[in-house]
Amino acid sequence: MAKYVTISARILEEKKKEMEKYDLQPTEIIREAIDNEIKRRKAQEIKQKLETVSTELAKINPDETAKLIREERDKR
């Protein structure tokens, strides 16, 4: 079972009135905003890791790789 915690935020009174006018639920908005930000940051982190791996893979000589694979196969 998930364990929940409470967070709070201060907003302008004007924004609170607008939320009430449009019947917006702050809990829903906050949860969705947090989920979206977490997804965005995870995607950013993965992108950075992929760029690092891509840079490292670009340094590998395909001919040398093929040679090493052939040598390993010949050992069998």
Buried (B, 14 or more C-beta within 10 A) or exposed (E): EEEEEEEEEEEEEEEEEEBEEEEEEEEEEEEEEEEEEEEEEEEEEEEEEEEEEEEEEEEEEEEEEEEEEEEEEEEE
